[in-house]
Amino acid sequence: MVRLCVICNKERAIVKRPKTGQQVCKGCFYYVFETEIHNTIIDSKLFKKDEKVAIAASGGKDSTVLAHVMKLLNERYQYGLELFLLSIDEGITGYRDDSLETVKRNQQQYDLPLKIVSYSELYGWSMDQIVKEVGLKNNCTFCGVFRRQALDRGAVMLDVDHIITGHNADDIAETVLMNILRGDVGRLQRCTEICTTGDGCIRRSKPFKYTYEKEIVMYAYFKKLDYFSTECIYSPNSYRGHARTFLKDLEAIRPSAIIDIIHSGEAFEIKKEVKLPTQGVCKRCGYMSSNELCKACVLLEGLNRGLPK
Amino acid sequence: MSSLKVKLSFSGGVELLFDNIKQKSIEISSSINPPNPTTMKDLILWMKDNLLKERPELFMSGDTVRPGILVLINDSDWELEGELEYEIEDGDDIVFISTLHGG
């Protein structure tokens, strides 16, 4: 029994979209996938014409598909953007060096300029060195904090004030769950925003905000896009892993749960009386911070003094 | 009783559970649980017993594949083919892709 695509009614359906439950053929799948991202970009007014935009690229599935789709949409709809690839080398042997090779191939394939910034050059510490110093707990905290700053610094070096990342719907739903589980009201407010302003007015957007991870992987598979896929060797004990397992179980029961959690996150309102941290700048390095010293400086101080955290 | 030739492909990290092999051709009985024809459910259990080198909980969850692992049968989403109930045919091409890694 041949199932026909519900959109064109001509070709054989090869994907069941988790977002809508529709069964679609290859051509229609490409079209709806790309067009929905285009609509997200337009509805959220993410870009201005002639803007310089850095695509945060790790060589993984999301950033590779992001680079591919952004180049495609930029040409198809004439966004007029100047695109760059920006990559961070955290110094994780056997993980990051391999994925950076993928980014270098992406640079050739998509013909985009590439900039690589490393933790070693920025902070004097690679992740391998950090893990040796602090052990296997809280590594993700160091890495996440340092990477955020590293991307902003890399953008400045490229003279770019807009970074886009490949965070997808699954990632954002996981973050919403994590923030609820940890009672982090401040982050809960910000984490569903599609565009946030960082240090020195560097904006950060997530065009894949409503794009399901399953669809990104299917798209990459059918389009035969080259990406690197291994779990970071330091991640198995991460908090996010638990949220991810829970989310995947929810998706198996009701696929719309992912988008629903994002909508719930967007709908949260904090009571007026609740005190939220205010944003200032770090006394030491000038990066944005809600405390006297930014988290990266606090972590670095701990590292350099030889104390964990 | 005849046998079925099936080609298995692994990517996205799944290959690590199968001795780092990305593709493997196998031959299985057309009726692993007689008198019923071999289904995906039978195949997956067969893979667990005969091919899986380590950490079965990273490939399977109960009777089915772990949530987060996508399955394609002849380049088509297994959700459209009946998932576990799909009856394997000779020459089938089955792909397992994990989505559970950084992007």
Chai-1 contact restraints between the chains, C-beta under 6 A:
chainA,res_idxA,chainB,res_idxB,connection_type,confidence,min_distance_angstrom,max_distance_angstrom,comment,restraint_id
A,R3,B,L80,contact,1.0,0.0,6.0,A-B,restraint_1
A,A13,B,L80,contact,1.0,0.0,6.0,A-B,restraint_2
A,I14,B,S76,contact,1.0,0.0,6.0,A-B,restraint_3
A,V15,B,D77,contact,1.0,0.0,6.0,A-B,restraint_4
A,K16,B,D77,contact,1.0,0.0,6.0,A-B,restraint_5
A,K16,B,E79,contact,1.0,0.0,6.0,A-B,restraint_6
A,K16,B,L80,contact,1.0,0.0,6.0,A-B,restraint_7
A,Q23,B,L80,contact,1.0,0.0,6.0,A-B,restraint_8
A,G60,B,G102,contact,1.0,0.0,6.0,A-B,restraint_9
A,G60,B,G103,contact,1.0,0.0,6.0,A-B,restraint_10
A,K61,B,G103,contact,1.0,0.0,6.0,A-B,restraint_11
A,D62,B,G103,contact,1.0,0.0,6.0,A-B,restraint_12
A,G166,B,G103,contact,1.0,0.0,6.0,A-B,restraint_13
A,E213,B,T99,contact,1.0,0.0,6.0,A-B,restraint_14
A,V217,B,I97,contact,1.0,0.0,6.0,A-B,restraint_15
A,V217,B,T99,contact,1.0,0.0,6.0,A-B,restraint_16
A,S229,B,G12,contact,1.0,0.0,6.0,A-B,restraint_17
A,S229,B,G13,contact,1.0,0.0,6.0,A-B,restraint_18
A,S229,B,H101,contact,1.0,0.0,6.0,A-B,restraint_19
A,T230,B,G13,contact,1.0,0.0,6.0,A-B,restraint_20
A,E231,B,H101,contact,1.0,0.0,6.0,A-B,restraint_21
A,K248,B,P67,contact,1.0,0.0,6.0,A-B,restraint_22
A,K248,B,G68,contact,1.0,0.0,6.0,A-B,restraint_23
A,D249,B,P67,contact,1.0,0.0,6.0,A-B,restraint_24
A,A252,B,P67,contact,1.0,0.0,6.0,A-B,restraint_25
